[in-house]
Amino acid sequence: MTTSDVLEQVCALTYGDAAAKREMAGGFLIRLNLRLGEEFDLNNALRQRAGKGALAAAPTLADGEEIPYEPALTRLLAYALAGDLFAEEDETGMSNVYRERYEQGRQAIAPVFWGQVGA
């Protein structure tokens, strides 16, 4: 999935037209890159669970670039960003719904490691 794909999803969730997309695009990449930094450890845990090596650093992406995160996490990014970007204009409460969907999705995919404590 690319940064452009996520922006398209955010626009669909926020009922944005072409003009709204252009307006949203200015702050979108900044917010996306911040979110990728926040989710860096979760992504590496998902990679570990899948038997993949960890990424060395959180990416800073430009428009149209591929997001190098696990698909389970990238599928949730639009909900987080729609919740953030839609909050100012939201009179319906949908931004909170999107944030909640994101948090529930995060919890559903978060790996749980069981082990013996102490010894």
N, C-alpha and C positions, 0 to 999 in steps of 0.2 A: 504494500500500500504506500502511496506517495503522499507528500504534504498536500498536494492539490486534491487528491481523493478525500482527505480528511476535511479540507475546506468545503468541498462540495457537500459532504454529509452534514457539516455544521449549518450550511446555508439551507439545506432541506429541513433540518430540525427547527430552524428559527424562521422558516417561511420567507427566506430572503430571496429577492429577485437579483438581477444582474447588478443593479446599482448598489444594493445592500452588500453584495459580495465584494464589489470594489472597495466599498467603505470598510468592510470587515477585514479585508486582506492586509491592511496596514498593520494592525496589531496582532493579527493571527499568528504569524510566524514567531513573534516574540513570545506569545503565550504558549504556543506549541513547544518551542525549545525549552521554556521554563518547566513545562509539564514533563517533558522527556527527562530533564535533570531530576525532577522529583521522583520519577518512576524508575530511575536507573537501577537501584538495588532490586526492586521487584522483577524487572526484566532479566537481570542476571540470575536471579533465583529460578525464574522460569526456564532460562537457558540451561542451567545446571540440571534441573529436573528432566529436561529433554536430552541430556547427555552432550550438550554443546559447551564450548568454551565461553567464558565471560567476555563481555566487551570491556575494553580498557578504560573508556571514558564515555560520558554521555555525549551524544552527537549535537552539533549545532547545524541545523539544516537550512537550506535555501528553498525557494519555491520550486516545486516539482520533483524534489529529491525523494528517493526511496527511504522509508523509515526502517532502520535496521533492527527494530524491536520484534519481539515475538508476536505472531498474528493474534493470539488471544488478547494481548494488551492493546495492540494498535486498533482493534475493532472497537474498543471502548473509548478511545481518545475523543471522538466526536461528541460523545455525551458530556465529558468533562468540559470541553471547550465551549460547547453550546450553552451549558449552564453558566459559564463565566461571561461569555460575550453577550448573552441574551438578558442578563440580569437587570441591566439599566432600563430597558424598554419593556420588560415583562410585567404585564398586568394580570396575567392568568395564573402565575405560579409554576409555569412549565420549566423555568430555569432550575427550580428546586427539584422537580421531577427528574430532569436530566442529570443533575448532580447525584441524586440518590441512585439512579440506574448505574452511573459510573462506579459509585462506592460499592454497590451490591455486586457488580461485575468484578471489581478488584478482589473483593473478599472471596468470590467464587473461584477465581483462578489462582489465588495466592497459595503457594506451596506450604504445606505444614510438615515440618520435620520432627519426627518423634525420636526420642532418645532417652537414655537413662540420665537422670540428674544426680550429681554427686557420685561419690564412690570412694 
